[in-house]
């Protein structure tokens, strides 16, 4: 076992040192750029896009937004606008420069842009709806930053837990609540896209696993999802392992409990489990066999929370967003850190990649 650990550690060091200087968190780039200057702003924005899957790397963020925009132009454009807005507003609000430069606030705006792109499609194919929703992206980005400033920091200080994407959920659900008051037909037809469908064969299970990962970025086709997954593999193989295992856990559990096959294949629920497995197994703890096993336990809990909330929201035509991820992950980490604080080793560096943390701690 010790020889295996040394072999994995050596492989990670080779990967980090030879991947064109673009592997890991690319801390050297932050050191060379003027903090929050013109180029650094775009560096921060690209990191924010990549932080949707908790990867702190501008090159992966650039590739992700290119892949999304090529297949879903409005999705990519609105996600980019949202990330730019939240990054700019975080700067104006005086948030931590280090956090901003590592994309900590940009991913919330990216998700807002993605979510509102989907809502715009739900309303109409008319182009003027997209103009309205682009304006709403800017408004909700401001609301997202305001929630972080007023509630997010308070939550973290009181509980010692990350608030993850809770501000994004509050912002988008507030918009949905307003739409329901102004446009009652908003929820109609949302559940008609799904039906039990036929039996899912092994090939469809594999496709559903990849699509479940792709839906983290609101991408619903297999080809784009596979491309996004391989970008994750290239820039953080550890994150990719946890993510795909989380997706597989959701698909298996959803099939076992007899959940709607069409919903399983669409991936519109299971991405929450992907994020939970990724966070618990690779982001807040050093990656190891133990962390993978515990992340699978977290994934099971997240799957149950996701399916429970989905059974209420999806039939109404309402999105679950990342609310199940936040509820499941925060509750799981609370129990883990309060009652079993020595069970896992926390990552030594906040902004480093899982691979860099492994090498820094010389631990696998």
C-alpha positions as CSV (number, residue, x, y, z in Angstrom):
1,X,0.0,0.0,0.0
2,X,2.9,2.4,0.8
3,X,4.5,1.8,-2.6
4,X,1.1,2.5,-4.3
5,X,0.9,5.8,-2.4
6,X,4.4,6.8,-3.4
7,X,3.6,5.9,-7.0
8,X,0.5,8.0,-7.0
9,X,2.3,10.9,-5.4
10,X,5.1,10.7,-7.9
11,X,2.6,10.6,-10.8
12,X,0.9,13.8,-9.5
13,X,4.2,15.6,-9.2
14,X,5.0,14.7,-12.8
15,X,1.6,15.9,-13.9
16,X,1.9,19.2,-12.0
17,X,5.4,19.9,-13.3
18,X,5.1,19.0,-16.9
19,X,1.6,20.0,-18.0
20,X,2.7,23.1,-19.9
21,X,2.7,25.2,-16.7
22,X,-1.1,25.3,-16.8
23,X,-1.9,22.7,-14.3
24,X,-3.1,23.2,-10.7
25,X,-4.1,26.7,-9.6
26,X,-1.5,28.6,-11.8
27,X,-0.5,30.7,-8.7
28,X,2.5,31.9,-10.8
29,X,0.1,33.8,-13.0
30,X,-1.5,35.7,-10.1
31,X,2.0,36.6,-9.0
32,X,2.8,38.1,-12.3
33,X,-0.4,40.1,-12.9
34,X,-1.2,43.5,-11.3
35,X,-3.9,42.8,-8.7
36,X,-7.3,43.6,-10.1
37,X,-5.7,45.2,-13.2
38,X,-7.2,44.8,-16.7
39,X,-5.6,41.4,-17.4
40,X,-6.1,40.3,-13.9
41,X,-9.8,41.1,-14.1
42,X,-10.2,38.6,-17.0
43,X,-8.0,36.1,-15.1
44,X,-10.4,36.4,-12.2
45,X,-13.5,36.0,-14.4
46,X,-12.1,32.9,-16.1
47,X,-11.2,31.4,-12.7
48,X,-14.8,32.2,-11.5
49,X,-16.2,30.2,-14.5
50,X,-14.0,27.3,-13.7
51,X,-14.9,27.5,-10.0
52,X,-18.4,26.2,-10.9
53,X,-16.7,22.8,-10.5
54,X,-14.3,24.2,-7.8
55,X,-11.3,24.3,-10.2
56,X,-9.1,27.4,-9.7
57,X,-7.6,27.7,-13.1
58,X,-8.2,30.4,-15.8
59,X,-7.3,28.2,-18.7
60,X,-9.9,25.6,-17.8
61,X,-12.4,28.4,-17.4
62,X,-11.6,29.6,-20.9
63,X,-12.0,26.2,-22.4
64,X,-15.3,25.6,-20.5
65,X,-16.8,28.8,-21.7
66,X,-15.7,28.1,-25.3
67,X,-17.3,24.6,-25.3
68,X,-20.5,25.9,-23.8
69,X,-20.7,28.9,-26.1
70,X,-20.1,26.8,-29.2
71,X,-23.0,24.5,-28.4
72,X,-25.3,26.9,-26.5
73,X,-24.4,30.5,-27.5
74,X,-26.9,32.3,-25.2
75,X,-26.0,30.1,-22.3
76,X,-22.3,30.8,-22.6
77,X,-22.8,34.6,-23.2
78,X,-25.1,35.0,-20.2
79,X,-22.9,33.0,-18.0
80,X,-19.9,35.1,-18.9
81,X,-21.9,38.3,-18.3
82,X,-22.9,37.1,-14.9
83,X,-19.4,36.2,-13.9
84,X,-18.1,39.6,-15.1
85,X,-20.8,41.4,-13.1
86,X,-20.3,39.6,-9.8
87,X,-16.5,39.9,-10.1
88,X,-16.8,43.7,-10.8
89,X,-19.4,44.1,-8.0
90,X,-17.2,42.1,-5.5
91,X,-14.3,44.5,-6.3
92,X,-16.6,47.5,-5.8
93,X,-17.9,46.1,-2.5
94,X,-14.4,45.8,-1.1
95,X,-14.3,42.0,-0.8
96,X,-11.0,40.2,-0.3
97,X,-8.7,40.8,-3.2
98,X,-7.3,37.3,-2.9
99,X,-10.7,35.7,-3.0
100,X,-11.7,37.8,-6.0
101,X,-8.5,36.9,-7.9
102,X,-9.2,33.2,-7.3
103,X,-12.7,33.3,-8.6
104,X,-14.5,32.8,-5.3
105,X,-17.3,35.2,-6.2
106,X,-17.5,34.9,-9.9
107,X,-19.0,31.4,-10.0
108,X,-22.3,32.7,-8.4
109,X,-22.8,35.1,-11.2
110,X,-21.9,32.4,-13.8
111,X,-24.7,30.2,-12.4
112,X,-27.1,33.1,-12.4
113,X,-26.4,33.7,-16.1
114,X,-26.9,30.0,-16.9
115,X,-30.1,29.8,-14.9
116,X,-31.6,32.9,-16.5
117,X,-30.7,31.6,-19.9
118,X,-32.8,28.5,-19.3
119,X,-35.7,30.7,-17.9
120,X,-35.5,32.9,-21.0
121,X,-35.9,29.8,-23.2
122,X,-38.8,28.7,-21.1
123,X,-40.7,31.9,-21.7
124,X,-40.2,32.4,-25.4
125,X,-37.9,32.0,-28.3
126,X,-38.3,35.8,-29.0
127,X,-35.0,37.6,-29.0
128,X,-36.2,40.5,-26.9
129,X,-36.8,38.1,-24.0
130,X,-33.0,37.4,-23.9
131,X,-32.3,41.2,-23.7
132,X,-34.6,41.4,-20.7
133,X,-33.0,38.4,-19.0
134,X,-29.5,39.8,-19.7
135,X,-30.6,42.9,-17.8
136,X,-31.9,40.6,-15.1
137,X,-28.5,38.8,-14.9
138,X,-26.9,42.1,-14.0
139,X,-29.6,42.9,-11.4
140,X,-29.4,39.4,-9.8
141,X,-25.6,39.6,-9.8
142,X,-25.9,42.7,-7.6
143,X,-28.5,40.9,-5.4
144,X,-26.1,37.9,-5.2
145,X,-23.3,40.1,-3.9
146,X,-25.6,41.9,-1.5
147,X,-26.7,38.6,0.0
148,X,-23.1,37.5,0.4
149,X,-22.3,40.8,2.1
150,X,-25.3,40.8,4.4
151,X,-25.9,37.1,5.1
152,X,-23.2,35.0,3.6
153,X,-20.3,36.2,5.8
154,X,-22.6,36.1,8.8
155,X,-23.5,32.5,8.1
156,X,-19.8,31.5,7.7
157,X,-18.8,33.3,10.9
158,X,-21.6,31.8,13.0
159,X,-21.3,28.2,11.7
160,X,-17.8,27.9,10.5
161,X,-19.2,26.4,7.3
162,X,-19.0,27.6,3.7
163,X,-22.1,29.1,2.2
164,X,-21.4,27.7,-1.2
165,X,-24.1,28.7,-3.7
166,X,-26.8,29.7,-1.2
167,X,-26.7,33.4,-2.3
168,X,-27.2,32.3,-6.0
169,X,-30.2,30.2,-4.9
170,X,-31.8,33.0,-2.9
171,X,-31.3,35.4,-5.8
172,X,-32.8,33.1,-8.5
173,X,-35.7,31.9,-6.4
174,X,-36.5,35.5,-5.5
175,X,-36.9,36.2,-9.2
176,X,-39.0,33.1,-9.7
177,X,-41.3,34.1,-6.9
178,X,-41.7,37.5,-8.6
179,X,-42.4,35.9,-11.9
180,X,-45.1,33.7,-10.3
181,X,-46.8,36.8,-9.0
182,X,-46.6,38.7,-12.3
183,X,-46.9,35.8,-14.7
184,X,-48.9,32.9,-13.1
185,X,-48.5,30.7,-16.2
186,X,-44.8,30.5,-15.5
187,X,-45.0,27.1,-13.8
188,X,-47.4,25.6,-16.4
189,X,-45.9,22.9,-18.6
190,X,-42.7,22.5,-16.7
191,X,-43.4,18.9,-15.7
192,X,-44.7,17.9,-19.1
193,X,-41.2,17.4,-20.5
194,X,-40.8,14.3,-18.3
195,X,-42.4,10.9,-18.3
196,X,-41.4,7.5,-16.9
197,X,-40.2,6.3,-20.3
198,X,-38.8,2.9,-21.1
199,X,-36.3,0.8,-19.2
200,X,-32.8,2.4,-19.1
201,X,-30.2,0.2,-20.6
202,X,-26.4,0.2,-19.5
203,X,-25.5,2.5,-22.4
204,X,-28.1,5.0,-21.3
205,X,-26.9,4.8,-17.7
206,X,-23.4,5.8,-18.9
207,X,-24.7,8.6,-20.9
208,X,-26.9,9.8,-18.0
209,X,-23.8,9.8,-15.8
210,X,-22.0,12.2,-18.1
211,X,-25.1,14.4,-18.7
212,X,-25.5,14.6,-15.0
213,X,-22.0,16.0,-14.8
214,X,-22.7,18.4,-17.7
215,X,-25.8,19.7,-16.0
216,X,-23.5,21.4,-13.5
217,X,-23.1,23.9,-16.3
218,X,-26.8,23.6,-17.5
219,X,-25.6,21.5,-20.4
220,X,-27.9,18.7,-21.4
221,X,-26.3,16.8,-24.3
222,X,-23.9,14.0,-24.1
223,X,-21.2,15.3,-26.4
224,X,-20.8,18.7,-24.7
225,X,-20.9,16.9,-21.3
226,X,-18.1,14.6,-22.2
227,X,-16.0,17.5,-23.4
228,X,-16.6,19.4,-20.2
229,X,-15.7,16.3,-18.2
230,X,-12.4,15.8,-20.0
231,X,-11.5,19.4,-19.4
232,X,-12.0,18.6,-15.7
233,X,-9.9,15.5,-16.1
234,X,-7.1,17.5,-17.7
235,X,-7.0,20.2,-15.1
236,X,-8.0,18.3,-12.0
237,X,-8.1,14.5,-12.3
238,X,-8.9,14.2,-8.6
239,X,-12.0,16.4,-9.0
240,X,-13.0,14.4,-12.1
241,X,-12.9,11.1,-10.2
242,X,-15.1,12.4,-7.3
243,X,-17.5,14.1,-9.7
244,X,-18.1,11.1,-12.0
245,X,-18.5,8.8,-8.9
246,X,-21.1,11.2,-7.5
247,X,-23.0,11.2,-10.8
248,X,-22.9,7.4,-10.9
249,X,-24.2,7.2,-7.3
250,X,-27.2,9.4,-8.2
251,X,-28.1,7.4,-11.3
252,X,-28.0,4.1,-9.4
253,X,-30.0,5.4,-6.4
254,X,-32.6,7.2,-8.6
255,X,-33.1,3.9,-10.6
256,X,-33.3,1.9,-7.4
257,X,-36.0,4.1,-5.9
258,X,-37.9,4.1,-9.2
259,X,-37.6,7.8,-10.0
260,X,-38.8,9.2,-13.3
261,X,-36.5,7.7,-16.0
262,X,-36.7,10.8,-18.2
263,X,-35.6,13.0,-15.3
264,X,-32.6,10.7,-14.6
265,X,-31.6,10.8,-18.2
266,X,-31.9,14.6,-18.3
267,X,-29.5,15.1,-15.5
268,X,-31.4,18.1,-14.1
269,X,-31.4,16.8,-10.6
270,X,-28.2,14.7,-10.2
271,X,-25.7,17.5,-10.7
272,X,-26.2,18.4,-7.0
273,X,-24.8,15.0,-6.0
274,X,-21.8,15.6,-8.3
275,X,-21.0,18.8,-6.5
276,X,-21.4,17.2,-3.1
277,X,-19.1,14.3,-3.8
278,X,-16.6,16.7,-5.3
279,X,-16.6,19.0,-2.4
280,X,-16.4,16.4,0.4
281,X,-14.0,14.1,-1.4
282,X,-11.5,16.5,-2.9
283,X,-12.0,20.2,-2.1
284,X,-12.4,20.5,1.7
285,X,-10.4,17.4,2.5
286,X,-7.2,15.8,1.1
287,X,-8.0,13.3,-1.5
288,X,-7.5,9.7,-0.3
289,X,-9.3,6.3,-0.4
290,X,-10.9,7.3,2.9
291,X,-12.1,10.6,1.5
292,X,-13.6,8.9,-1.5
293,X,-15.5,6.5,0.6
294,X,-16.8,9.3,2.8
295,X,-17.7,11.4,-0.2
296,X,-19.8,8.5,-1.5
297,X,-21.7,8.5,1.8
298,X,-22.2,12.2,1.3
299,X,-23.3,11.5,-2.3
300,X,-25.9,9.0,-1.0
301,X,-27.3,11.6,1.4
302,X,-27.2,14.3,-1.3
303,X,-29.1,12.0,-3.7
304,X,-31.9,11.4,-1.1
305,X,-32.1,15.2,-0.4
306,X,-32.1,15.9,-4.2
307,X,-34.8,13.4,-5.0
308,X,-36.9,14.6,-2.1
309,X,-36.8,18.2,-3.1
310,X,-37.2,17.3,-6.8
311,X,-40.3,15.2,-6.1
312,X,-41.9,18.5,-4.8
313,X,-40.5,21.1,-7.2
314,X,-40.2,19.3,-10.6
315,X,-43.9,18.4,-10.9
316,X,-44.7,22.1,-10.3
317,X,-42.3,23.0,-13.1
318,X,-39.9,24.7,-10.7
319,X,-36.1,24.2,-10.8
320,X,-34.2,22.7,-7.9
321,X,-31.1,24.8,-8.8
322,X,-28.2,23.9,-6.3
323,X,-30.4,24.0,-3.2
324,X,-30.1,20.2,-2.6
325,X,-26.4,20.5,-2.9
326,X,-26.2,23.3,-0.3
327,X,-28.6,21.5,2.1
328,X,-27.0,18.1,1.8
329,X,-23.3,19.3,1.8
330,X,-23.6,21.8,4.6
331,X,-25.5,19.4,6.8
332,X,-23.1,16.6,6.1
333,X,-20.0,18.7,6.8
334,X,-21.6,20.0,10.0
335,X,-22.1,16.5,11.3
336,X,-18.7,15.4,10.1
337,X,-16.7,18.3,11.5
338,X,-18.7,18.5,14.8
339,X,-18.8,14.8,15.7
340,X,-15.9,13.3,13.7
341,X,-13.3,16.1,13.4
342,X,-10.3,13.8,13.1
343,X,-11.9,11.5,10.5
344,X,-10.4,13.4,7.5
345,X,-7.5,15.8,7.0
346,X,-8.6,19.2,5.8
347,X,-6.8,20.7,2.8
348,X,-3.8,22.9,3.9
349,X,-4.2,25.6,1.2
350,X,-7.5,27.2,0.4
351,X,-6.8,28.2,-3.2
352,X,-4.7,25.3,-4.3
353,X,-6.0,22.4,-6.4
354,X,-6.6,19.0,-4.8
355,X,-3.4,17.7,-6.5
356,X,-1.3,20.6,-5.2
357,X,-2.7,20.0,-1.7
358,X,-1.8,16.3,-1.9
359,X,1.8,17.1,-3.0
360,X,2.2,19.8,-0.4
361,X,1.1,17.5,2.4
362,X,2.8,14.5,0.8
363,X,-0.3,12.6,1.6
364,X,-2.5,10.3,-0.6
